[in-house]
Amino acid sequence: MDVLGFKVAPITLEDAVGRVLELALQPHTEASQVVTLNPEIVVRAGQDPDLHKALTRAELTVADGVGVVWAARYSGAALPERVPGVDLVTSVLERGGASLSVFFLGSKSGVAQRAAAHAHGLYGTVVAGWHHGYFDGQTEAEAVVTTVRESGAALLLAGLGEDQELFLDRYRETLGIPVAIGVGGTLDVLAGAVRRSPAWTRRLGVEWVWRVGGDPRRWGRFPRLLRFAFLVLRRGRRVRG
């Protein structure tokens, strides 16, 4: 299904979990990339050709943000439901259990390690390794890629902020793992460093309002959300016209 030029899979959370596990348990010579699409990424991709290319090359793209679901509906299509990145990751870990080996990459020092420990304790996840997300330059990045490749992980969870999709696309041929997901702040949630928004915000689809409103560091993201709404309305008028 096309949403502002990106192919979003019209699947449920349960189906997405099954697809990720299917990819993870198959041998691959390069990593299949999973993108959890939200309005911010769409807007950034419109200004960054490399990011746009990385997103369009992904094997699976799901609707993380409620805005993506709204955009599909406004254009005359319909997605069955949101597939929030946090829910996708935790459900994959839960269903995969001890049959799934995972490398945890990203966030500040110690966070990925705590996320890995919690995943092992909660779900029996096999921890293939972990590494923080603060590395600079090609040399350090390639050293991290080597560590991931040599870990033998079936799944890479990469929480590298705005660079995660570019990183996964750039090194997909050398990571040597079946599947990689850009997970944003999910590692912080798994580690217990960040609390999820209340359940009622998730039910109503306003989780993003809670996150942005409660963290002044996120207030600068409002212009991107407004830009996304403008793009959706403009495209919708063209489709309906």
C-alpha positions as CSV (number, residue, x, y, z in Angstrom):
1,M,0.0,0.0,0.0
2,D,1.4,3.4,-1.0
3,V,1.6,6.1,1.7
4,L,3.2,9.3,0.5
5,G,5.4,7.2,-1.9
6,F,6.4,4.5,0.6
7,K,5.2,0.9,0.4
8,V,3.6,0.1,3.8
9,A,2.5,-3.5,4.4
10,P,-1.2,-3.7,5.2
11,I,-0.8,-6.2,8.0
12,T,-1.6,-6.5,11.7
13,L,0.9,-6.6,14.5
14,E,0.5,-10.4,14.8
15,D,1.2,-10.8,11.1
16,A,4.2,-8.5,11.3
17,V,5.7,-10.5,14.1
18,G,5.3,-13.6,12.1
19,R,7.0,-12.1,9.1
20,V,10.0,-10.8,11.2
21,L,10.5,-14.2,12.8
22,E,10.2,-15.9,9.3
23,L,13.0,-13.6,8.1
24,A,15.1,-14.1,11.2
25,L,15.0,-17.9,11.0
26,Q,16.0,-18.0,7.3
27,P,19.7,-17.9,6.3
28,H,20.6,-14.7,4.4
29,T,23.8,-13.3,3.0
30,E,22.6,-9.7,3.7
31,A,20.3,-8.3,6.3
32,S,16.6,-7.8,5.5
33,Q,15.7,-4.4,6.8
34,V,12.4,-3.7,8.7
35,V,11.3,-0.1,8.9
36,T,8.7,1.2,11.4
37,L,7.4,4.2,9.5
38,N,6.3,7.3,11.3
39,P,5.5,10.9,10.2
40,E,8.9,12.3,11.2
41,I,10.8,9.7,9.0
42,V,8.6,10.5,6.1
43,V,9.3,14.2,6.3
44,R,13.0,13.7,6.8
45,A,13.1,11.4,3.8
46,G,11.6,14.1,1.6
47,Q,14.7,16.2,2.3
48,D,17.3,13.4,2.3
49,P,17.7,11.3,-0.9
50,D,19.9,8.8,0.9
51,L,17.3,8.2,3.6
52,H,14.5,8.0,1.0
53,K,16.5,5.3,-0.9
54,A,17.1,3.4,2.3
55,L,13.4,3.4,3.2
56,T,12.3,2.2,-0.2
57,R,14.9,-0.7,-0.2
58,A,13.5,-2.2,3.1
59,E,11.9,-5.6,2.8
60,L,9.2,-4.8,5.3
61,T,7.7,-1.4,6.2
62,V,5.0,-1.2,8.9
63,A,2.9,1.7,10.1
64,D,4.4,2.7,13.4
65,G,2.8,6.2,13.8
66,V,-0.9,6.8,13.9
67,G,-0.3,9.6,11.4
68,V,0.7,6.9,8.8
69,V,-2.6,5.1,9.4
70,W,-4.5,8.4,9.0
71,A,-2.6,9.2,5.8
72,A,-3.5,5.9,4.3
73,R,-7.2,6.4,5.2
74,Y,-7.2,10.0,3.9
75,S,-5.9,8.8,0.6
76,G,-8.7,6.3,0.3
77,A,-6.9,3.2,1.5
78,A,-7.0,1.5,4.9
79,L,-4.4,-0.2,7.1
80,P,-5.8,-2.8,9.5
81,E,-4.0,-1.3,12.5
82,R,-0.9,0.4,13.8
83,V,2.2,-1.7,14.3
84,P,4.1,0.3,17.0
85,G,7.8,-0.4,17.1
86,V,7.9,-1.2,20.8
87,D,5.1,-3.7,20.5
88,L,6.6,-5.3,17.4
89,V,9.9,-5.8,19.1
90,T,8.6,-7.1,22.4
91,S,6.2,-9.4,20.6
92,V,9.0,-10.8,18.4
93,L,11.1,-11.4,21.5
94,E,8.3,-13.0,23.4
95,R,7.3,-15.3,20.5
96,G,10.8,-16.0,19.5
97,G,11.9,-17.0,23.0
98,A,15.0,-19.1,23.4
99,S,15.0,-19.9,19.7
100,L,16.0,-16.3,18.8
101,S,19.5,-14.8,19.1
102,V,19.5,-11.1,19.2
103,F,22.2,-8.3,19.1
104,F,21.2,-5.1,20.9
105,L,22.8,-2.0,19.4
106,G,22.3,1.6,20.5
107,S,21.6,4.2,23.1
108,K,24.0,5.3,25.9
109,S,26.6,3.1,27.4
110,G,25.0,0.4,29.5
111,V,21.5,0.7,28.1
112,A,21.8,-2.0,25.4
113,Q,23.3,-4.4,28.0
114,R,20.4,-3.8,30.4
115,A,17.9,-4.2,27.6
116,A,19.5,-7.5,26.6
117,A,19.5,-8.7,30.2
118,H,15.8,-7.9,30.6
119,A,14.9,-9.5,27.3
120,H,16.7,-12.7,28.4
121,G,15.0,-12.7,31.8
122,L,11.5,-12.0,30.4
123,Y,11.5,-14.0,27.2
124,G,14.5,-16.3,27.3
125,T,16.1,-14.4,24.4
126,V,19.6,-15.6,23.5
127,V,21.8,-12.6,23.8
128,A,24.3,-12.6,20.9
129,G,25.9,-9.3,22.1
130,W,25.4,-5.6,22.8
131,H,27.1,-2.3,22.0
132,H,26.3,1.3,22.7
133,G,25.2,3.6,19.9
134,Y,27.9,6.3,20.2
135,F,30.5,5.6,17.6
136,D,31.9,8.1,15.1
137,G,33.3,7.7,11.6
138,Q,33.6,4.8,9.2
139,T,36.3,3.0,11.1
140,E,34.4,2.7,14.3
141,A,31.2,1.9,12.4
142,E,32.9,-0.9,10.5
143,A,34.3,-2.3,13.8
144,V,30.8,-2.4,15.2
145,V,29.5,-4.1,12.0
146,T,32.3,-6.8,12.4
147,T,31.2,-7.4,16.0
148,V,27.6,-7.8,15.0
149,R,28.5,-10.2,12.1
150,E,30.8,-12.3,14.3
151,S,28.1,-12.6,17.0
152,G,26.0,-15.0,14.9
153,A,22.8,-13.1,15.8
154,A,19.6,-13.8,13.8
155,L,18.1,-10.4,14.7
156,L,19.7,-7.0,15.1
157,L,17.8,-4.3,17.1
158,A,19.4,-1.0,16.2
159,G,18.4,2.1,18.2
160,L,20.7,4.7,16.6
161,G,18.3,7.7,16.4
162,E,17.9,9.4,13.1
163,D,20.9,7.5,11.6
164,Q,19.6,4.0,12.2
165,E,17.9,3.4,8.8
166,L,20.9,4.8,6.9
167,F,23.3,2.7,9.0
168,L,21.3,-0.5,8.4
169,D,21.0,0.2,4.7
170,R,24.7,1.1,4.3
171,Y,25.9,-2.1,5.9
172,R,23.2,-4.5,5.0
173,E,25.5,-6.5,2.8
174,T,28.2,-6.9,5.5
175,L,26.2,-7.3,8.7
176,G,25.8,-10.9,7.9
177,I,22.5,-11.4,9.8
178,P,19.1,-12.3,8.6
179,V,17.1,-9.3,9.7
180,A,17.6,-5.9,11.2
181,I,15.1,-3.4,12.7
182,G,15.6,0.3,13.4
183,V,14.0,0.5,16.8
184,G,14.4,4.1,18.0
185,G,14.0,4.4,21.7
186,T,12.8,0.8,22.2
187,L,16.1,-0.3,23.9
188,D,15.6,2.4,26.5
189,V,12.1,1.1,27.2
190,L,13.4,-2.5,27.4
191,A,16.2,-1.4,29.7
192,G,13.7,0.4,32.0
193,A,15.4,3.7,31.4
194,V,12.3,5.2,29.8
195,R,8.7,4.5,30.7
196,R,6.1,4.0,28.0
197,S,3.2,6.4,27.8
198,P,0.0,5.3,29.6
199,A,-2.1,2.6,28.0
200,W,-5.0,5.0,27.3
201,T,-2.8,7.1,25.1
202,R,-1.9,4.1,23.0
203,R,-5.6,3.0,22.7
204,L,-6.5,6.5,21.5
205,G,-3.6,6.8,19.2
206,V,-2.2,9.9,20.9
207,E,1.0,8.3,22.4
208,W,3.1,10.8,20.4
209,V,1.3,13.8,22.1
210,W,2.3,12.4,25.5
211,R,5.9,11.8,24.5
212,V,6.4,15.2,22.8
213,G,4.4,17.2,25.4
214,G,6.3,15.6,28.3
215,D,9.8,16.1,27.0
216,P,10.9,19.7,26.0
217,R,13.7,18.2,23.9
218,R,11.0,16.8,21.5
219,W,9.2,20.1,21.0
220,G,11.3,20.8,18.0
221,R,9.6,17.9,16.2
222,F,6.3,19.7,15.9
223,P,7.2,21.4,12.6
224,R,7.8,18.0,11.1
225,L,4.4,16.8,12.2
226,L,2.8,19.8,10.7
227,R,4.7,19.3,7.5
228,F,3.6,15.7,7.4
229,A,-0.1,16.8,7.8
230,F,0.4,19.3,5.0
231,L,1.8,16.6,2.7
232,V,-1.0,14.2,3.4
233,L,-3.7,16.8,2.8
234,R,-2.1,18.0,-0.4
235,R,-1.7,14.4,-1.7
236,G,-5.2,13.5,-0.6
237,R,-6.7,16.4,-2.6
238,R,-4.8,15.2,-5.7
239,V,-6.0,11.6,-5.3
240,R,-9.6,12.7,-4.8
241,G,-9.4,15.2,-7.5
